[in-house]
Amino acid sequence: MDNGHKVNESSSGISFFTDNNKLKTELGDDTMLKKMNKAVFATAVVLTTVASSVSAATEWNVSLWSKRRAFTEHVEKIAELVSAKTNGDFKLNISYGGLSKSKENLDGIAIGAFEMAQFCSFYHRAKNPTITVTELPYGKDVSLARVAEIAQEVYKHPAVVRDLARWNATLLMPTPLPQYLILGVGDTPTKLSDFSGKRLRGPGGIAGVLSQLGAVKTGVAASEVRQALDAGVIDTVAFAQHAHLAFGSVEAAKWSTTNLNLGSADCPVVVNTDALNGLKPDHKAALLGSVDEALAYYVKNYEGAVVGKYEAKLTEKGIAPVTFTPEQTAELSKLADSVRTKWIKDNAKDFNSQELFDFAAALFNK
């Protein structure tokens, strides 16, 4: 640098040195010398601050799948909120399928391959048996906002916390889903016995009930549902409205249930516990403090856009409604009770399933 200033770059930063005698000779003014030294010092402070800011920036990788849709809007929103609250110092880099397969997201969290992910409990029940309690058929038509509240309370239960800790995972927020609806091809069912022999793609609660009527649970990836319906591999599929739209089942269906109320899926957003605990306090506060706002945004978007679009599509396609009578609903409720009882029995050896079920049931019945 000219005028006797030298810049020394080292691993600890940038330091400035001044040849004072040379400056005095050339400038002939101690006051000017002091001013220049102050200016040099101020510049050094600014550069040091910038360097510290850069080094403090944190980026998390987030593993989702398919494409951006109503199902992922809370993740998109929380990324936006976190970045805004930290002035870009904490960023969530969202990837749709670029980091992991959907059914391997929990494994990726466990080994720290990425810091945040979404998964569905029915992808691997043995890996997360406790949160499947929210999928059980409670026979209740609850709002999306209430679904979010119930899941958040369940996620705090000690048994659930211990369950996910096996995967070095902390549940961040749910993906609120309405009670699943069944779309089907073939003859429109008018009696419960008409479900006998129908091949069903759906989560545990619904499959557990309808299998008692003779339905056959069939494993098909969500992305392959439309093709499976067209090819006759499956006859019925149980999804929330957004998924029926996103995966094309609504384009193939001939009939749709309207009041099934036999549960849905639990598809939480989870974070690597070590990564969460390693965040700077303000970054952690920004993340955790944005959950409620992200969920509220999700619910508003789902109820305002997705449901309306789905109902319009049913009308457009002339899809026949299947509404269960009070007598049929009562019979489904009896079958659902056996599914709930079986869940308690099957999980009793691994955790206090009765206690967790009672806790969840009280929330659904509140």
N, C-alpha and C positions, 0 to 999 in steps of 0.2 A: 504494500500500500504506500502511496506517496506521502510526502511531508513527514517522514520519520515514523509513521505508524506501521507496526508489523502485526500480522495475524498469525497466531499459533493455533493450529487445529490439533486437537488431541481427543482421545476417547472420552474424556470428561466434558468436552464441550469446546467453545471458542474463547480464547483469552486474548486480551489486547495489551500491548506493551508500547510505551511511549518514550522516546529519547528526549527528555525534558531540556537538556542543555542545548541540543540542536534547535528545539522549538523556540527557546528563549532568544537564541541568536537570530533566527530567521524572523520571528515575530516581534521580538523586542518588547513584549508586554506580558507580564505575569497574569494579568486579568484575562487576557485572551487565552493564555495557556490553560488557566483553570476552566474556562468555558469549554475549551476543546476537550479537555480531559473528562468533564462532566458529560459532554455529548457522546464521547466514546463509551463511557460507562453505561449511559442510558441505552445505547445501541446494543451493548453486550447483554443487558438485562432483557431487552426485547427478544433477542435471538435465543437466549436461554429459555425464556418463557415459551416461545414457539416450539423449541425442541422438546420441552417437557410435555407440551400439549399433544404433540405428535406421538410421543412414546406412550402417553396415557390412553390413547384411543383403543377401544376394544371392539372386536368384530366376532360375532357368533354366526356359525353356519346352522341353518334350519332345514331339516329334511321333511319335505311334504311329497305328494305324488299327484299324478294326473296333471291338472292345470288349475289356475286360479278360478275359484267358484265360491258360491255362498258358504260352502263347507269350510273354506279357509279364510274368510274375510276377517275373523278376529285375529288371526295370525298376521295378516297384512296390516291390520289396524294397530296392533301392538308394536309392530316394527316402526310404523310411522310415528307413534307417540313416543317411543323410547328415543328415537333419533332426535325428535324435536326437543324433548326435555333435557337432553344431554348435549345439545348443540352439535350433534353429529359425532360426538366422542364415543358413543356406543351404538353400533349398527347390527341389525339382524339381516344376514344375507340369506334370503329364502330361495330354496332350490326345489323345483318340482320334478322329482325323479332322478336328479343328477348325483345324489349322494348315497342313496340306498333304495332297495326295494321296500315297498310299504310294510310288508310283513317282517322286515328285518330292522325296522327303525328302533325298536326297543333294544335290540342287541347292539346297534350302533351307539346308542346313548350309553349303554353299559361300559363300552370300551373307550368312550370319549372320541369316537370318530367324528362326531359333531355335537353341538351343545344343546340343541333343541329339536324336537320332532313331534309329529302327530302319529298316532296309531289307533287302531280299533281293538278293543279287548277281545273280540271274538276271533281275531287273527291267531291268537295263541293263548287260550284260556288257562293253560297250566302255568304260564309265565306271569299272569296277573289275575288270579282267581277272585280276589276280593272285589275288584271294581265291576265284575260281572253282576254283582248284586243289583246294580242300577238298571240292568237289562231285563230283569225279571218282569213277568206280566203282572202288574198290580191292578189292572183294570181301571186305571184312572186317566182321564183326559186332562193333562196338566199343561199350563202355558209354557212357552219356551223360556221365559224369564224364570219361572219356577223350576224348570228342569236345571237351569244353570245354578240356582241356589242349592238345590238338593245335591247335585254332584259336588259342589264346592264343600259342602258339609261332610259328605261321605269321604272325600279326599283327605280330610283332616283326621279321620278316625285312626286311632293307633294301629289297628290291624292293617289298614290300607297303607299307611306310611311304612310299616315294616315290610309289607309285601313288595312295594316298589323299591325299597332300599336295597333289596337283593340285586337290583339292576343299576345301583348307584343313580337312581332316578328320583326326581321330585315332581309331583304333579303340579303343573302351573295353572291350567284352566281347562274346563271342559269344552266340548263342542256341542252345544245344546241342540238336540234333535227332537222333533215332534214324534208322537206315536206313529210307528210305521204303518203304511198302507200297502195292501197287496194289489198288484196289477197282474192280470193273467190273460192267457190266450185260450182258445177253445170255448166250450159251452160255459155260459154264465151260471155260477152256482146259486141255487135257491135254497138248498138244504145244507146243513153242516156236513152231512154224509157225502155231499158232492166233492168234498176235498179229498176223499179217499183216492189214492193212486196218483194224485197230482204231485209232480216233482217241484219242490220248493227251494228257492234260494233265499235264505233269510237268517237272521240272528237267532241265538239260542232260545229266547223266550217264546217267540212266535213259532219256531220250529218245534219246540217242546210241546206246545199246545196242539198244533195242527197234526203232528205226527200221531197223536192219540186218535185222530180222526182218520188216519190212514195215509196222510201226506208223507212224501218221501223227501227228506232233506238231501239236497244235491249241492255239492261244492262247485261254484263257478266264480271266477274273478269278476269283480264289478265291471271292469272294462270289456268283458266278454258277454255280458248279460243280453244285450240286444241280439247278438249273433246266436246265442244259445236259445233264445225265444223263437227266433226265425227258423232255426234248424230243428226245433222240437226236442232239444236236450233238456230244457226245463219248461214247465207250464205256468209257473207263477214265480213272482219275485217280490220280496218285501223290502222296501226302501222308504226313506223319508222323501219328501217332494223334490228336493234339490237333486237327489241322486236319480230319481226316475227321469228327470229332465236331462241331467248331465250324461247319463249312460244309455239313453235312448229307449228304455223300456216303455215309456209312455207312447212312443211312436208305433210300437208293435201290439200294444194291449187291446183287448176287446172289452174288458170289464175291470172295475176298480172297487175295492172296499171303501167305505166311508167312515165306519165307526168301530174299527177293530180293537184298538186300545189294549194291545197285548205286549206293549213295550217297544223299545227301539234299541239302538246300539250306543255303547259308551266309547267315544273316540277322543280321548284327552290329548292335550298338548303337554308334553313332558320336557323337563330339562335335566341335564347332567348335574348331579348334586355338587360335585367338586367344582364345576364351572360356576355354578350359582354362588357357592360359598366364597369363591375366589374373586368375585366382582368387587370393585370399589363400592363403598357404601352408597354414593349417590347414584351409581349405575344400577345397583340392586334395588334401590328405592324407586328408581324410574321404571324398572321392569315390573316389580310387584305392584307398584302403585298405578299401573296402567291396565291391569287385568279387568277391573270392573267396567271401565270405559270401553275397552275393546269388546267385552261381552255384550254390553248395551248396544253398541254399534251393530254387532252381528245379529242380535235379536231383531232390531228395527229393520235391518236390511232383509232378513229372512221373511218376516211377517209381511213386510210391505211390498216386496218384489217377487220372491220365490213362490209363495202360496198363491198369489193372484195369477202369476204366469202359469202355474200348474193347473189351476182350475179352468183357466181359459183354454188350455190345451185339451183338457178332458172334453169340454164342450165342442171344440173345433173338430176333434177326432170322433165324436159321437160315442165315447166310451161309456158303457152301461154301468150305473152305480149299483153296488151291492151293499145294502144296509141291513144289518142284523136286527132281528126282532128282539124284544125284551126277553123272550123265552130262550132264543139262541144265545143271547149275551149271557144269560144266567148259566147256561150249559158251558159256555166257554170259560166263565169264571171258575166253575168247579174244576175244569180241566187245568186251569192255570194254577189253582191251589196245589195240585199234585206236582206241578213243575217247581213251584217255590219250595215245597217240602223236600223234593229230591235234591234241590240245590243245597239246602241246609245239610242234609245227610251226606252228600258227596264231599262236602268241604270241611266237615266237622273234625277230621283228623289233622287238618293243616292249620286251622285257626278257629276261633270261636264264631262259627258261622251263624249260629242262632242269634247271638248278640248283635252281630253286624246286620243281619236281616231285619231284626226288630228295630234297629236304629234307622235303617233305610225306609222300612215300611211306615214308620211313624212320620217321616218326612213327606212321603207320598200322600199319606192320609190327612196331613195337617190342613 
